[in-house]
Amino acid sequence: MDEVLVGTLVASTLRVSVPLILCALAGSLSERSGVIDLGLEGKMLLTAFATAAVGVTTASLPLALVAALAVGVLLSMLHGYACVSHGGDQVVLGMAITMTAAGLTVVLGIAWFAQGGQTPPVPDGLRLGSWLGGAATVVAQVPVAGPALALAFFGHHPLVYGALALVAVVWWLLYRTRFGLRLRAAGENPAMVDAAGVSVQALRYQALALNGLLSGLAGAYLVLAQNPSFMPQMTAGRGYMALAALIFGKWHPVGALWACLLFGFLDAVSIRLQGAELPLLGAVPVQAIQALPYVLTVVLLAGFIGRAVAPRALGRPYVKEH
């Protein structure tokens, strides 16, 4: 493997990992507070549609981003209203959000744009540009590793760097602030939090609000940085993969980051291997290569679901005792 191949493979890994990282961070916040979120897939899908629809209609990047964030928070508040305020089944509600999003995006897409559920491409001016391109030219002059480092870490979209920075921000929020301590306590022993005079419901709503913002960023990234228009089911199971990464990472932001990068690496490798001739195997079917990230998801869940210890109050509605 030459330096160009290594650099482009690392760069592809980072780019395709961004929606996984953002959704895993969203899940870590809600689940640390005690709320299961199986609706990550649906939130990402509906916020991607909102980004594309508003972007095409208004040709405004700020409005497209605001629409994505607003839809993400709205879905999270719906989740909280049903499950936190009224004790609904969190698993069922999460799946309901995902199924509703899958159908609603197609129906609205057909009604508004008459393109079979797709949207027209967003204007080029709304697409996220690259950052640190000038620095890449300087780094590429470094002997030996310079070209690979320049390709791997420079010239990415802003949300690539933002997603990595948000890992540190969420870690700091959960483990270095009073809010994070209370949030984690709400997922472990909500009765103790309530006895201390802190509202468990308020903490869970705050966690879900942050969850919605991160989910909105993940959906916006799919349209503004990867595919220029919305397509039905364009999330392709990334929400579930992020949930698997969250479990594999033991509900810790940094652990989830490494799991997301592993999924992203497999996705990047699957793109590179399509049509390639492998030793002893010959040409591997494209479908087998594309299935690699999903196979790993199943393997990780099967192998580590019993070892990862979830927050003790995860999935349990809390009813304040009088």
Sequence and secondary structure as in RCSB ss.txt:
>XXXX:A:sequence
MDEVLVGTLVASTLRVSVPLILCALAGSLSERSGVIDLGLEGKMLLTAFATAAVGVTTASLPLALVAALAVGVLL
SMLHGYACVSHGGDQVVLGMAITMTAAGLTVVLGIAWFAQGGQTPPVPDGLRLGSWLGGAATVVAQVPVAGPALA
LAFFGHHPLVYGALALVAVVWWLLYRTRFGLRLRAAGENPAMVDAAGVSVQALRYQALALNGLLSGLAGAYLVLA
QNPSFMPQMTAGRGYMALAALIFGKWHPVGALWACLLFGFLDAVSIRLQGAELPLLGAVPVQAIQALPYVLTVVL
LAGFIGRAVAPRALGRPYVKEH
>XXXX:A:secstr
  HHHHHHHHHHHHHHHHHHHHHHHHHHHHHHTT     HHHHHHHHHHHHHHHHHHH  HHHHHHHHHHHHHHH
HHHHHIIIIIS   HHHHHHHHHHHHHHHHHHHHHHHH STT      GGGS   S HHHHHHHTTSTTTHHHHH
HHHSS  HHHHHHHHHHHHHHHHHHSSHHHHHHHHHHH HHHHHHTT  HHHHHHHHHHHHHHHHHHHHHHIIII
I SS  TTTTTTHHHHHHHHHHHTTT HHHHHHHHHHHHHHHHHHHHHTT EETTTEE  HHHHHTHHHHHHHHH
HHHHTTTS   TTTT       
